[in-house]
Amino acid sequence: MTRVIKILGTGCPKCQSMAGVVKDVVSANNIDATIEKVEDIMEIIKFNVMTTPALVIDDVITIKGRVPSKDEVLELLN
């Protein structure tokens, strides 16, 4: 089953770092997932997130306001 991963953020350096970490983990572990970057502030507000970056996996907010480690992302996806 394909996982849906959303990275919420306006494009700041931390948001870009999170996107890089998530992409690396997905490709290195052959995880079946689609990655979407959500940069529209109105869309981000719909998730009730006030601090970015935020990581949403299958419509569940898993991380807010920080860049996770690769190990942490892998654990969330397994």
C-alpha positions in Angstrom: 0.0 0.0 0.0 1.4 3.4 -1.0 2.0 5.7 1.9 1.2 9.4 1.5 3.8 11.7 3.0 3.3 15.4 3.2 5.9 17.9 4.2 4.3 21.1 5.4 6.5 24.2 5.2 6.9 27.4 3.2 10.3 26.5 1.7 12.6 27.6 4.5 16.0 25.8 5.0 14.6 23.5 7.7 11.7 22.5 5.4 14.1 21.8 2.6 16.2 19.7 5.0 13.2 17.7 6.1 12.3 17.0 2.5 15.8 15.8 1.7 15.8 13.5 4.8 12.4 12.0 3.8 13.4 11.5 0.2 16.6 9.8 1.2 14.9 7.4 3.5 12.2 6.5 1.1 14.6 5.9 -1.8 17.2 4.1 0.3 14.7 1.7 1.8 12.5 1.2 -1.3 9.4 2.4 0.5 6.3 2.7 -1.6 5.3 6.3 -0.9 4.3 9.5 -2.6 5.9 12.7 -1.2 4.1 16.0 -1.5 5.4 19.3 -0.4 2.7 21.6 0.9 3.9 25.2 0.8 0.5 27.0 0.7 0.0 28.6 4.1 -3.7 28.2 3.9 -3.3 24.4 3.3 -0.8 24.2 6.2 -3.3 25.9 8.5 -5.9 23.3 7.6 -3.6 20.8 9.4 -3.7 23.0 12.5 0.1 23.3 12.4 1.6 26.5 13.7 5.3 25.5 13.5 7.0 24.2 10.4 8.4 22.0 9.1 5.9 19.4 9.8 5.7 15.8 8.6 2.3 14.2 7.9 2.2 10.5 7.2 -1.2 9.1 5.9 -3.0 12.2 7.2 -1.4 11.9 10.7 0.9 14.7 12.0 4.0 12.9 13.2 6.6 15.7 13.7 6.3 19.5 14.1 8.8 22.2 14.2 12.1 20.3 13.7 14.0 18.2 11.2 14.0 14.5 12.1 16.9 12.1 11.8 16.8 9.5 9.0 16.4 6.7 11.6 13.3 8.5 13.1 11.7 8.8 9.7 12.4 5.2 8.9 10.8 4.1 12.2 7.7 6.2 11.5 7.3 4.6 8.1 7.7 1.1 9.3 
